[in-house]
Amino acid sequence: MKFLFVYGTLKRGSANHGQMAGQRFVAEARTIPGYRLFDVGGYPGLVVWPADREGVTGEIWLVSPAALLRLDRFEGVSEGLYRRETVALAGPPEDKPIEGYVYARSVEGLRPVGDTWRA
């Protein structure tokens, strides 16, 4: 089992939350400052953004290895759309590495959407 930070359409009540079926919600969370969300076409892309002072809101989930592989496919990791990498959170569990999907393409020309994805 692995902790995963989700911040967009995988969150509870969002369009693609069904992808999280069978996994365990742990807590609401926020990244440390230094991340920003962009609208990449009806869903958000999280990017490292040093000028950010707020961080990004999301949720922590405990996911199985099989679910993680399925989510990697869903998020387009092998196509270079997202990378799954460690994301620094502002609160507990600081002692556990938490990964999230970071947008892997350019955000030039994309609209920033603040610290919370609402769709």
C-alpha positions as CSV (number, residue, x, y, z in Angstrom):
1,M,0.0,0.0,0.0
2,K,1.2,3.5,-0.8
3,F,0.0,7.0,0.1
4,L,-1.1,9.1,-2.9
5,F,-2.0,12.8,-3.0
6,V,-4.9,13.6,-5.4
7,Y,-6.0,17.2,-6.2
8,G,-8.4,17.1,-9.1
9,T,-10.9,14.9,-10.8
10,L,-9.9,11.9,-8.6
11,K,-11.1,13.6,-5.4
12,R,-14.3,12.6,-3.6
13,G,-17.3,14.0,-5.5
14,S,-15.3,14.7,-8.6
15,A,-15.8,13.4,-12.2
16,N,-13.2,10.6,-12.1
17,H,-13.5,9.6,-8.4
18,G,-14.7,6.1,-9.5
19,Q,-11.0,5.4,-10.3
20,M,-10.4,5.4,-6.6
21,A,-12.9,2.6,-5.9
22,G,-11.7,0.1,-3.3
23,Q,-9.0,2.5,-2.0
24,R,-9.0,4.2,1.4
25,F,-9.4,7.9,2.0
26,V,-7.0,9.1,4.7
27,A,-7.3,12.8,5.1
28,E,-7.7,16.2,3.4
29,A,-4.3,17.8,2.8
30,R,-2.4,20.8,1.3
31,T,1.0,20.9,-0.3
32,I,3.6,23.3,1.0
33,P,3.9,26.5,-1.0
34,G,5.6,26.1,-4.3
35,Y,3.0,24.2,-6.3
36,R,0.3,25.6,-8.6
37,L,-2.7,24.2,-10.6
38,F,-3.3,24.9,-14.2
39,D,-6.4,24.0,-16.3
40,V,-5.1,21.6,-19.0
41,G,-8.4,21.0,-20.7
42,G,-11.2,20.1,-18.2
43,Y,-8.8,18.7,-15.6
44,P,-6.0,20.2,-13.6
45,G,-2.2,19.8,-13.8
46,L,-0.1,20.3,-10.7
47,V,3.3,21.9,-11.4
48,V,6.2,22.9,-9.2
49,W,5.9,26.7,-9.1
50,P,8.5,28.4,-6.8
51,A,6.7,31.7,-6.8
52,D,3.6,30.2,-5.2
53,R,2.8,31.2,-1.6
54,E,-0.3,29.1,-1.0
55,G,0.2,25.4,-2.0
56,V,-2.6,23.2,-3.4
57,T,-5.5,21.5,-1.6
58,G,-6.2,17.8,-2.1
59,E,-6.7,14.5,-0.4
60,I,-4.4,11.7,0.7
61,W,-5.4,8.1,-0.2
62,L,-3.9,4.8,0.6
63,V,-3.9,2.8,-2.6
64,S,-2.9,-0.8,-3.5
65,P,-0.1,-1.6,-5.9
66,A,-2.7,-2.8,-8.5
67,A,-4.7,0.5,-8.1
68,L,-1.5,2.5,-8.5
69,L,-0.7,0.8,-11.8
70,R,-4.3,1.4,-13.0
71,L,-4.0,5.1,-12.0
72,D,-0.7,5.5,-13.7
73,R,-2.4,4.3,-16.9
74,F,-5.4,6.6,-16.3
75,E,-3.1,9.6,-15.7
76,G,-1.1,9.0,-18.9
77,V,2.3,8.4,-17.1
78,S,3.7,6.2,-19.9
79,E,2.6,8.9,-22.5
80,G,4.4,11.6,-20.7
81,L,1.3,13.5,-19.6
82,Y,2.0,13.2,-15.8
83,R,4.9,11.9,-13.6
84,R,4.2,10.3,-10.3
85,E,6.6,11.9,-7.8
86,T,7.0,12.9,-4.2
87,V,4.9,16.0,-3.3
88,A,5.7,17.9,-0.1
89,L,2.7,18.4,2.2
90,A,2.1,21.1,4.8
91,G,0.9,18.8,7.5
92,P,0.8,15.2,8.7
93,P,1.9,12.7,7.7
94,E,5.2,14.6,7.1
95,D,7.1,11.4,8.0
96,K,5.7,9.4,5.1
97,P,6.6,10.0,1.5
98,I,3.5,11.0,-0.4
99,E,3.4,10.8,-4.2
100,G,1.1,12.7,-6.5
101,Y,0.7,13.2,-10.2
102,V,2.8,16.2,-11.4
103,Y,1.9,17.6,-14.9
104,A,4.9,16.8,-17.2
105,R,4.2,19.1,-20.1
106,S,4.6,22.9,-20.6
107,V,1.9,25.1,-18.9
108,E,2.8,28.0,-21.2
109,G,-0.5,29.6,-22.3
110,L,-2.6,27.5,-19.8
111,R,-4.9,29.2,-17.3
112,P,-3.8,29.0,-13.6
113,V,-6.8,28.0,-11.4
114,G,-5.6,28.8,-7.9
115,D,-5.1,26.4,-5.1
116,T,-8.2,24.2,-5.4
117,W,-9.7,22.4,-8.4
118,R,-13.4,22.9,-8.8
119,A,-15.1,21.3,-11.8
